[in-house]
Amino acid sequence: QVQLVESGGGLVEAGGSLRLSCAASGRTLSRYSMGWFREAPGKEREFVADIFWSSGNTRYGDSVKGRFTISGDKSKNTVYLQMNSLNFEDTAVYYCAADAQTGRGYVYWGQGTQVTVSA
């Protein structure tokens, strides 16, 4: 079992930065993929970034590539999303997710944290 709790969201001006955190508990994350997704009101959930914990390989969605960076601290069972050069279109609820590499994809989800970017 994996429990995920996101934090770090808030209100930021366009051009600013935020750092989101996802604290994991339960099973070890050593073989997991960890990802960030976001959902704006009335829109489908969108892939933002993920990282394969053991190798450190990362991927990014086209809309955030070059602006966002995903990283992790294994000693704290925590994954981070550094978000720079934020714009209004980044406004969404951001969710942390975990893939246990069982073939089911991302099946563990946090409660989400709100990010609002003002003009």
C-alpha positions in Angstrom: 0.0 0.0 0.0 1.2 3.5 -0.8 -0.1 6.8 0.6 0.8 10.1 -1.1 0.4 13.6 0.3 1.1 16.7 -1.9 2.0 20.1 -0.5 3.5 23.4 -1.6 0.7 24.8 -3.8 -0.5 28.3 -3.5 -0.9 31.6 -5.3 2.0 33.0 -7.4 2.4 35.7 -9.9 3.1 35.0 -13.6 6.8 34.5 -14.1 7.3 33.2 -10.6 8.2 29.8 -9.1 6.8 27.2 -6.8 8.2 23.9 -5.5 5.7 21.1 -4.9 6.4 18.1 -2.6 4.9 14.6 -2.5 5.5 12.7 0.7 5.1 8.9 0.3 4.4 6.3 3.0 3.8 2.6 3.1 5.8 0.5 0.8 9.3 1.3 -0.4 9.5 3.4 -3.5 12.8 2.0 -4.7 11.4 0.3 -7.8 8.5 2.7 -8.4 7.9 5.4 -11.0 6.6 8.6 -9.5 4.7 11.2 -11.5 3.0 14.6 -11.4 -0.2 15.3 -13.2 -2.5 18.3 -13.2 -6.1 19.0 -13.8 -7.6 22.4 -14.7 -11.3 23.0 -14.2 -13.4 21.3 -16.9 -10.3 19.8 -18.5 -8.8 16.3 -18.7 -6.0 15.3 -16.4 -2.7 16.1 -18.0 0.7 14.4 -17.7 3.4 16.8 -16.3 6.5 14.8 -15.4 7.6 11.5 -14.0 10.8 9.8 -12.7 11.8 6.2 -12.5 13.1 6.0 -9.0 15.9 3.4 -9.3 17.5 4.8 -12.5 16.6 8.5 -12.2 15.3 8.6 -15.8 12.8 11.4 -16.2 10.1 12.5 -18.7 8.2 15.8 -19.2 5.1 16.9 -20.9 5.6 19.2 -23.9 3.8 22.1 -22.1 6.3 22.1 -19.2 9.5 20.9 -20.8 12.4 23.3 -20.0 10.4 25.0 -17.2 9.7 22.2 -14.7 12.1 19.8 -13.0 11.2 16.6 -11.2 13.6 15.2 -8.5 13.5 13.0 -5.4 15.0 12.4 -2.0 15.0 8.7 -1.2 15.9 9.2 2.5 12.7 11.2 2.9 10.5 9.2 0.5 9.7 12.5 -1.1 9.4 13.6 -4.8 9.6 17.3 -5.8 8.4 19.3 -8.7 10.3 22.6 -9.2 8.1 24.9 -11.4 9.7 28.0 -12.9 8.5 30.6 -15.3 4.9 29.9 -14.4 2.0 31.3 -16.5 -1.7 31.4 -16.2 -2.1 28.2 -18.2 -0.3 26.3 -15.4 -3.2 27.0 -13.0 -4.6 23.6 -11.9 -4.8 21.1 -9.1 -1.5 19.1 -9.2 -1.6 15.4 -8.2 1.2 13.1 -7.3 1.0 9.5 -8.5 2.9 6.2 -8.1 3.3 3.3 -10.5 4.4 0.1 -8.8 5.5 -1.4 -12.1 2.9 -4.2 -12.0 1.6 -3.4 -15.4 -1.4 -1.4 -14.1 0.1 2.1 -14.6 -0.4 4.9 -12.1 -2.9 3.6 -9.6 -1.9 5.4 -6.4 -2.9 9.1 -6.2 -2.6 11.9 -3.7 -5.3 14.3 -2.8 -4.0 17.2 -4.9 -2.6 20.6 -4.2 -3.9 23.8 -5.8 -1.6 26.0 -7.9 -3.0 29.4 -9.0 -1.0 31.7 -11.2 -2.2 35.3 -11.4 -1.7 37.7 -14.3 
